[in-house]
Amino acid sequence: MSSSYHSDHEATQRSGVYAILARTFLKEPDSELIRYFQQPEVQTVLRELDCSFGDDFLTAREDVLARGLAVEYARLFLVPPRHIPPYESFFVGSAKTPKEVFEPALQDKASVEVQDFYRDHGICFAKDSTLFPDHIGIELEALHLMCAGESRAAEANDPDRARQYRCLAGKFLAEHPGRWVFTFCDRILEIAEDPFYRVVAQLTKAFLETEMKELAPCSV
């Protein structure tokens, strides 16, 4: 295994981060997700990144937190007209070059391209979803699965297969989340009222920035 290849332990960690980020965007937080972010080790990481959900997040009752975050989730991502549609096609639309005209529309060209990517590379999700394939949570879940595949291949002592998964993740990041998620997160930072989603947006931006730099030299 070459010195440039990262260990399966690192791939497993990356897979876990993608899974948590995906979960935060797929639906409103429940008690399990709240307890995850309340863990001392997670709070330590947040402090190191100068991020905080606020004191109430650690002291308020879970059911109270869950209700408040459900309202914020709906306000941010579900309820028109001021919500932020969490879909690549809304932010990218049919425009892939500066000369193309951008017309934001759900289930547009980007949605089809993402669906084709999943199909062409055998990315299968555990459960059928009513969400469009270019939803941010689905795209992050796909990256979670790619990293998990990299980890399994490394554990099986198959560095070539592991590298294929790693390069596939880099390709997907560049062609899809990397085109729109940073703008999406900036919009969250502008209008979020609860610190929970501001922190999630900051974490998502920071993690994807690192991933894109790490995986950029890789090619399938």
N, C-alpha and C positions, 0 to 999 in steps of 0.2 A: 504494500500500500504506500502510495507516494506521500511525501511529507506535506503536500498541499491539500491532501484530503482530510476533512474533519472527521472526528470520531463519531461512532453511532450514538454515544452519550450526548454529544452536542446536537445531533440531528433529533434525538428524542426530546431534548429541551426545546428546540425550535418548534417541533410538532406540538408540544404542549402549549406554547405561547400562542400559536395560531389557533388552537382549539379554544382557548379562553377568549381570545379576541373575537373569534367567530360567534361564540355563544353570546357575547355582550350585544352583538348587533342583530342576531337572529330573532330575538324576542325580549320582552321586558325581563329584568332581573327577578329571580326567585330567591328563596331563602338559601338554597345551596350556593348560588353564585355570590350572594352577599357574604356568606360565611367564608367563602374562598378568599375574597378580597380583605376580609377582616383578619386573616391569619397574620400572626406576628412577622413571619418571614416575608410575606407579601408587603406588609406595611413598611418593613425595613427597606425593601427595594424601592418602594415609592418615595420614602424619605431621601434615599440616595439620589433619586432623580428629581428631587425638589417638587414632588407632586403630593397632593393631599386631597382626600375626599371630604375633609372637614371633621371636626370633633363629633358631630351628631352621628356620623356613619358608624362610629365605634361604640356609641352609648345608647342610641335609640333602639327600640324594639324592632325585630326583623320585619314583622308584619307592617309596621308603620313605614319603615324604609321601603319595603316592597311596593306598597300602595303609592307612595310618592314617586318612586322611580318608574312605575308603570305609567303614571300620568305624564311624566317627562318624556318617556320613550314615545308615547303616542303623539305628544306635541311636536317632538323633533322629527319623527320619521313616518307618521301615519296620517295625521289630520291636516288636510288642506285648509287654507291655501299657503300657509307659511312654513309648512314642513319641508324637510330636506329628503327628497326621494333617494333611498340608499342603493341606487342602481347605476351601473356603469353607463348604460345607454342614455340616461338622463344627462350625464355630465359630458359624455363623449359623442353620443349620437352617431351619425353617419360620417362625421368628419374625422379623417385620419391624416390629412395634409392641410397646410394653411390655406390652400386654394378651395377646399371644400366648404360648403355652407353648413354651419351647425344648426340643426333643428332638434332640440331636446324632445325625446319621445321614448316612452318605455317600450320594451320588446323590439327595439330597433336593431340595426346592424350589429352593434356590439353584443347584444344578447345572443344573437344567432352565432356569432363567432365564438363566444365563450362556450355555448352548448356544443359546438363542433369540436372545440379543444378537448372538452371532457370526453366526448365520444371517441375521438381519434386516439387519445392516449389512455383509454381504459380507466378513467377516473369514475368510480362508482360510489355513490353515497349510500350510507346505511339505510336511510329512510327517504321515501319520496317526499318532496316538498311542494307546497303550493306557491312558493316564491319563484320568481324568474331566475334563471341561471346566473345572471350578472348581478344579483344582490350581493352586497359587500360580505354578508355573513356566509353565503355560499362560496364565494371566491376565496375567502380566508379558510373555510373548511376544506376546499380543494388543496390549498397549500399545506394544511395540516396533514392531509392524506399523502401528499408527495413526500413530505419530511418523514412521515412514518414509514413509507416505503424505503426511503434511504436508510433509515435506522435498521429495518429488518434485513436489508441486503448486506449492510455492514456487519451485523450480528452473524449472518450466514457466511461471512468471509467471502463476499462477492463484491469487490471494490468497483468493478466495471459497472455492475448493475446499480450500485449505490450512487456512482457518479452520474449515471443516466437520470436517476430521480432528482439529483441535486441540480443538474443542468435543466431539467424539465421545469423545476420550480423557478429557476432564474428566467427562463423563457416566458413562463406564464406571468411572472411579476412584471417583466418589461412590457409585455404586450397588453396586459389588462389592468391589474390593480395600480401599477405604477403610473398609468395614464390619468387616473382620476381620484384615487383615494386621498391624496394629500389635499386636493381642493375640497373634497367632501369633509375631511376633518377640520379644515380651516373654517368651513361654514358652521360646523358644530361649535367650535371655539367662539364664534361670533354670537351665536344666539342661545346657547345652552344656559339654563338658569340654575341647574343643579350641578355641583362640582363633579359628580360621578362621571357624567359624560364628557366634561372637559378633560378629565384625567384620562379617560379611555381614548379620546381623540389624540391626546399628547402621546400616550403609549403606542398607539397604532402608528402614528407618524414616525416616531423614533425607531420603532422596531423595523418597519418597512424600509426606512432609509438605510439602516444597517444591512438588512438583507439584500437590498439592491446593489449596494457596494460590494458585499461579499460574493454575490453570485454573478455579478456583471461579466467577469472574465470567462464564465462557463458557457459552453455551447453544446447543444444536443448533437 
